[in-house]
Amino acid sequence: MTKALVTGATGFLGRHTARRLARMGWEVYAQGRNPEQGKQLEQEGAVFLAGDLRDPETAYGFCRGMDVVFHCAALSSPWGKYKEFYTCNVEATSHIVEGCKRHGVGRLVHISTPSVYSSQRPRFGIRESDPLPGRPANAYAATKLIAEQVVRQAAREGLTSFMLRPRAIFGPLDNALFPRLLAANESKGVPLMNGGAARLDLTCVENVVDAMLLCCEAPVSASGSVYNITNGEPLRFEELVTRLFSLLGVPLHTRRLPYPVAYTAAALMEGIYKVLPIPGEPLLTRYSAAALGISQTLDITQAREQLGYQPRITTDEGLRAFAEWWREQQ
C-alpha cells in the first residue's frame, strides 16, 4: 500500500487530494493546523497529523516512511507581510524537501502557482519556459518562485520532484476564489474592468488532483520539471461571473470600471492599509485587479505531452458542482 503525506490537507486542494487518495486505498497522512477539519479527514480514511511545517523537526518527522509527499501547504493571499509568506512558503518547503531527502521519500509533488507570470500586460498561451516578469507581482508570487527554486535544486541533488502551477482552482470546498466574488457581489458589486473582457483560465480541483497523481507515474528523467495546469477553456471574466451567479441563483451586481481607475484605487487602498493598522486585506489589491482585469492564459501542452494530462472535468461541470455544494451550505 502506498503511503502518502499530504501537507495543507485542511485546505481546499489538500483536502480534495487526501480524500481522493483515501478512496483509492492509499495510506494517507494528512497534515494541517485545523483540528476540526482534521477530525473530518479521519472520518474519511486519513490519519490526521496536527503540526506546523515551519518547525523543521516537525516537518522532517512527517516525511518519515512516506513513499510520496504532496506538498499543498502554503500561505496564499493577495495581501500580507513578506516575512509571513517567506516562513510559510519558502522555509516550510525547505523543511519538507529536507525531510524527503533525509527519509528517502520516493517522490515529491509540489504545488506552485502561475502567479509567477502575473504582470500588467495581456499574455496568451504562456509556456513554462517563457521569461518571467522582472519583478514578482506580490509577496505570494515572490516566495512561491523561491520555493520552486528550492524544489528544483533538490531535484538536481537526486530527489525525484515535480512542480505544478494550477491556475484559479475552483470547485466544492472552495473558500477563496468564488467566495471572494460572492463577497464583492454583496458589498459594492463584482468589478468588471474594461467590461469584463479579460480572458482567464480556471482549473477544476479534481483536474488538479488528476495532474498530481500523474506526477507519481511520470518518468524520473522529467524530475525537476514544472507544469502549467488548467481546464484548457479560457473564458471572458464577464462570461464566467454570469454563468456562476446564474447557477447559484443569485442576482449578479457589477461595477464597470476602466482598468487604470481600478488599478489606481487598488494602489490607494494598499497605501492606506500599509500606513494604518487595519486588519484583513484591502477590498481590491493591484494583484487582484490584474488577475481580473488583464488577460492571462496558459499553454498546457507540456503537461499533456509529458504527464498525459487531460482535463477530465469541464468548466461547466465544475461550476455546477460548486453551485450545488454552495447551495447545500446555505
C-alpha positions in Angstrom: 0.0 0.0 0.0 1.4 3.4 -1.0 2.0 5.8 2.0 1.5 9.4 1.2 1.8 12.7 3.1 -0.5 15.5 2.1 0.5 18.8 3.5 -2.1 21.5 3.9 -4.7 18.8 4.0 -7.2 21.0 5.9 -7.1 23.5 3.0 -9.1 23.3 -0.3 -6.8 21.4 -2.6 -5.1 19.4 0.2 -8.4 18.1 1.4 -9.6 17.0 -2.0 -6.2 15.3 -2.5 -6.4 13.4 0.8 -9.9 12.3 0.2 -9.1 11.0 -3.3 -6.1 9.1 -2.1 -8.1 7.5 0.7 -10.8 6.4 -1.7 -8.1 4.9 -3.9 -6.9 2.8 -0.9 -3.7 4.7 -0.2 -2.4 5.0 3.4 -2.9 8.8 3.8 -1.3 11.0 6.3 -3.0 14.5 6.3 -1.0 17.4 7.8 -2.8 20.5 8.8 -3.5 23.1 11.5 -7.3 22.9 11.7 -8.3 20.2 14.2 -12.0 20.3 13.2 -11.1 19.6 9.6 -8.7 17.0 10.8 -11.5 15.1 12.5 -13.4 15.1 9.3 -10.4 13.8 7.3 -10.0 10.9 9.8 -13.7 10.0 9.2 -12.9 9.9 5.5 -10.0 7.5 6.0 -6.9 9.6 6.6 -4.6 9.8 9.6 -4.5 13.5 10.7 -1.1 15.0 11.7 -1.5 18.3 13.5 1.6 20.3 13.2 3.3 23.4 11.8 5.7 22.9 8.9 7.6 26.0 9.9 9.1 23.9 12.6 11.9 21.8 10.9 11.8 18.8 13.2 8.1 18.5 12.9 8.3 18.6 9.1 11.1 16.1 9.0 9.2 13.7 11.1 6.1 13.9 9.0 8.1 12.7 6.0 9.5 9.6 7.7 8.3 6.4 6.0 6.5 8.1 3.1 6.5 6.9 -0.5 5.1 10.2 -1.8 4.7 13.7 -0.4 2.1 16.0 -1.9 3.1 19.5 -0.7 -0.1 21.6 -0.9 0.5 23.8 2.2 1.1 27.5 1.5 0.1 30.9 2.6 -2.0 32.0 -0.4 -3.3 35.5 -0.4 -3.0 38.7 -2.5 -2.0 40.7 0.6 0.2 40.3 3.7 3.6 40.7 5.2 6.5 39.3 3.2 8.0 37.7 6.3 4.9 35.6 6.9 4.8 34.5 3.2 8.5 33.6 3.4 8.2 31.4 6.5 5.2 29.6 5.2 6.1 29.2 1.5 9.9 29.1 1.5 11.1 27.9 4.9 8.3 25.3 5.2 9.0 24.0 1.7 12.7 23.8 2.6 11.8 21.7 5.6 9.7 19.3 3.6 12.4 19.0 1.0 15.0 18.2 3.7 12.6 15.7 5.3 12.1 13.9 1.9 15.9 13.7 1.4 16.6 12.5 5.0 14.0 9.8 4.9 14.3 8.6 1.3 10.9 9.7 0.1 10.3 8.4 -3.5 8.6 11.4 -4.9 7.7 15.0 -4.1 4.9 16.8 -5.9 5.0 20.5 -5.1 2.1 22.8 -5.8 3.3 26.1 -7.0 1.3 28.9 -8.8 1.0 30.7 -12.1 1.0 34.0 -10.1 4.7 34.0 -11.0 3.6 35.0 -14.5 1.4 38.0 -13.3 2.2 41.3 -15.0 0.5 44.4 -16.2 0.1 43.3 -19.8 -2.0 40.7 -21.5 -0.3 37.4 -22.1 -1.8 34.4 -24.0 -0.6 30.9 -24.2 2.1 31.3 -21.6 4.6 28.4 -21.6 6.6 27.2 -18.6 9.8 28.2 -20.4 8.7 31.8 -21.2 10.6 34.6 -19.4 9.1 35.7 -16.1 8.3 39.3 -15.2 11.4 41.1 -13.8 9.5 41.9 -10.6 7.1 39.5 -8.9 3.5 40.8 -8.5 3.4 40.4 -4.7 4.9 38.6 -1.8 3.0 35.4 -2.6 4.3 35.2 -6.1 7.8 36.1 -5.0 8.0 33.5 -2.2 6.4 30.7 -4.3 9.0 31.3 -7.0 11.8 30.9 -4.4 10.1 27.7 -3.2 10.2 26.4 -6.8 14.0 27.1 -6.8 14.3 25.1 -3.6 12.5 22.1 -5.1 14.4 22.4 -8.4 17.7 22.3 -6.5 16.6 19.2 -4.6 15.8 17.5 -7.9 19.3 18.3 -9.1 20.6 16.6 -6.0 18.6 13.4 -6.6 15.1 13.9 -5.1 12.5 13.0 -7.7 10.4 16.1 -7.7 7.6 17.7 -9.9 6.0 21.1 -9.7 2.6 22.2 -10.8 1.2 25.7 -11.5 -2.6 25.3 -11.4 -4.5 28.4 -12.4 -7.5 29.6 -10.4 -8.6 26.4 -8.7 -12.3 26.1 -8.1 -14.9 23.5 -7.0 -16.7 22.3 -3.9 -15.0 23.4 -0.6 -13.5 26.5 -2.3 -13.0 29.1 0.4 -11.2 31.7 -1.6 -11.8 32.2 -5.3 -15.6 32.2 -5.7 -16.4 33.2 -2.1 -14.4 36.4 -2.8 -16.6 37.1 -5.8 -19.7 36.4 -3.7 -18.5 38.8 -1.0 -17.8 41.5 -3.6 -21.3 41.0 -5.1 -22.9 41.5 -1.7 -20.9 44.7 -1.0 -20.3 47.0 -3.9 -20.7 44.6 -6.8 -18.3 42.5 -8.8 -15.8 44.8 -10.6 -15.9 44.4 -14.4 -12.7 46.1 -15.5 -12.8 47.1 -19.2 -16.2 45.5 -19.4 -15.1 42.1 -18.1 -13.3 41.4 -21.4 -10.2 39.8 -19.8 -9.7 36.1 -20.8 -8.8 33.9 -17.9 -8.1 30.2 -17.3 -9.6 28.2 -14.4 -9.0 24.7 -13.2 -11.4 22.3 -11.6 -9.9 21.0 -8.4 -10.4 17.4 -9.4 -8.3 18.0 -12.5 -5.5 19.3 -10.4 -5.6 16.1 -8.3 -5.5 14.1 -11.5 -2.3 16.0 -12.5 -0.8 15.4 -9.1 -1.4 11.6 -9.5 0.1 11.7 -13.0 3.3 13.1 -11.4 3.5 9.8 -9.5 3.8 7.9 -12.8 6.0 10.4 -14.7 9.5 9.2 -15.8 12.3 10.1 -13.4 14.0 11.8 -16.3 11.4 14.5 -16.0 12.2 15.3 -12.4 12.6 19.0 -11.7 10.0 19.9 -14.3 7.2 22.4 -13.7 3.8 22.1 -15.4 1.0 24.6 -16.1 -2.4 23.1 -15.2 -5.7 24.5 -16.4 -9.0 23.3 -17.7 -7.9 24.4 -21.2 -11.0 26.5 -21.7 -10.3 30.2 -21.3 -13.3 32.4 -20.5 -14.0 36.1 -20.6 -14.4 37.2 -17.0 -17.9 38.6 -17.6 -19.0 35.3 -19.1 -17.6 33.4 -16.0 -19.4 35.5 -13.4 -22.6 35.5 -15.5 -22.6 31.7 -15.6 -21.6 31.3 -12.0 -24.2 33.6 -10.5 -26.9 32.1 -12.8 -26.1 28.6 -11.5 -26.1 29.9 -7.9 -29.5 31.6 -8.4 -28.0 34.8 -7.0 -28.6 38.2 -8.7 -25.4 39.5 -10.1 -24.4 43.0 -9.2 -21.5 44.5 -11.2 -19.4 47.7 -11.3 -17.9 48.7 -14.6 -14.5 50.3 -14.2 -11.8 51.3 -16.6 -8.7 49.3 -15.6 -6.5 52.3 -14.9 -9.1 53.6 -12.4 -9.3 50.2 -10.7 -5.6 49.9 -10.5 -5.2 53.4 -9.0 -7.9 52.7 -6.5 -6.2 49.5 -5.5 -2.9 51.2 -5.1 -4.5 53.8 -2.8 -6.2 51.1 -0.7 -2.9 49.3 -0.3 -1.2 52.5 0.8 -3.9 53.1 3.4 -3.6 49.5 4.8 0.2 49.9 5.0 0.0 53.1 6.9 -2.9 52.3 9.2 -3.2 49.1 11.4 -6.2 47.8 9.6 -6.8 44.1 9.9 -7.6 41.9 6.9 -6.8 42.9 3.3 -7.9 45.7 1.0 -11.1 45.3 -0.9 -9.0 45.4 -4.0 -5.3 45.0 -4.5 -3.2 45.7 -7.6 -2.6 42.0 -7.9 -6.3 41.2 -7.8 -7.0 44.0 -10.3 -4.6 42.5 -12.7 -5.9 39.0 -12.1 -9.4 40.0 -13.0 -8.8 42.8 -15.5 -5.9 41.6 -17.7 -6.0 38.6 -19.9 -3.7 35.7 -19.0 -4.0 32.2 -20.4 -1.6 29.3 -20.1 -0.3 26.7 -22.5 -0.8 23.2 -21.1 1.0 21.3 -23.9 3.9 20.3 -21.7 1.5 18.7 -19.1 -0.4 16.9 -21.9 2.7 15.5 -23.6 4.9 14.7 -20.6 2.3 13.8 -18.0 -0.6 12.6 -20.2 -2.7 15.3 -18.5 -6.2 15.7 -20.0 -8.8 17.9 -18.2 -11.4 15.4 -17.2 -14.0 17.8 -15.6 -15.2 20.6 -17.9 -15.5 24.1 -16.6 -19.3 23.9 -16.9 -19.3 20.7 -14.9 -17.1 22.2 -12.3 -19.3 25.3 -12.0 -22.4 23.2 -11.5 -20.6 21.1 -8.8 -19.5 24.2 -6.9 -23.0 25.7 -7.2 -24.6 22.5 -5.8 -22.2 22.4 -2.9 -22.6 26.1 -2.2 -26.4 25.8 -2.1 -26.1 22.9 0.4 -24.1 25.1 2.7 -26.7 27.9 2.9 
